[in-house]
Structure formats: C-alpha cells, structure tokens
Amino acid sequence: MLLKEVCTLDVVCCGVDMRVTAAAQLMRTHHVGDLVLVQDPEEERVPLGVITDRDLVVEVLGNGRDPATTALGSLMHRPVVIANEKEDTAVVLERMRTHGVRRVPVVDAHGAAVGIITLNDLLKVLVDEAAALVEIMSRGQDRERRTRRSPLGG
C-alpha cells in the first residue's frame, strides 16, 4: 500500500526558530502530538526534523529549560528520516525500524512535506489487513460447510 493512501495529510509545519511555548500552543490548536520542522513553512516546506509533545516535555521541561526562549531547532535530531508519498508502507516500516523513529514526514516529488506517517498509522493498516485475512478464512469455512456433501448421501 502506498504511503499517500494511509499517511496523515493534515501535517502541521513550523519553522525551526519557533519557541517551545508557541509550538505547544500550535499542537493544542491543531490537536496533534507532532510538528514537522521546515526552513520555510509558507513556501517549500522541506522537512528538517520532527518535534513531538514528548520532546517538549522530556527535553525542555524535564531539563529545566525555558520554553519561552528555547527554539525548536535546538531540539531536532538529525538527520531527519523522510519517506516519499509513492513508497510502499513496508519500505517505510523497515526504515522506521532501522532508525528507531515512530514518525516520518512524507514528501512529494519536489521534497515538500505533504503528510506524516506514524507507527499508529502503520499499525492500523496491519490490523485492517489481519482482519481481512480472518474474514477470508471465515468465508472460506462457511463456503466449505455449504458445499460439503454428507458422506451418507444426505
């Protein structure tokens, strides 16, 4: 399955100079737990990193840093792991495993952020596929019961 079919398209982007307090407010406004950091949020939107609500808590509050003066760029992990919208989910799952990340910005052919794929998104795909397999198995058993003849000719 292609990423563009399952990723979250309502990705929220912001600049690396944004302060943690403003980022937390942006997350709250958009009801998201992550932001994709880009050099220019209004133009190219090329991903530079991902910041999560956990990063804000652990790296800023947990270390006694001032959220009003701490820039998001200082919290980024580099290099950023990205995926193309035309990649298969299995490829990205392996990339996430290799790099130990739970969220990956999804980019278009020009490298601009168009979405984000998360571990939760991929888990939902896997659960849906597993449910389809169970349904196939169940329907096969039902079909077999209906078409099976009794050995006594009845």
WOGIJO-V247712 format. One record per run of one state. SS is the DSSP state (2 for helix, 1 for strand, 0 for the rest). FROM is the first residue (numbers start at 0). TO is the last residue. Records with the same first field share a line. If there is no record, write none. Layout:
# WOGIJO-V247712
SS->FROM-TO + FROM-TO
This chain:
# WOGIJO-V247712
0->0-0 + 6-6 + 8-11 + 15-17 + 30-32 + 38-44 + 61-69 + 75-80 + 84-86 + 99-101 + 107-110 + 147-153
1->1-1 + 7-7 + 12-14 + 18-18 + 33-37 + 45-51 + 70-70 + 81-83 + 87-87 + 102-106 + 111-117
2->2-5 + 19-29 + 52-60 + 71-74 + 88-98 + 118-146
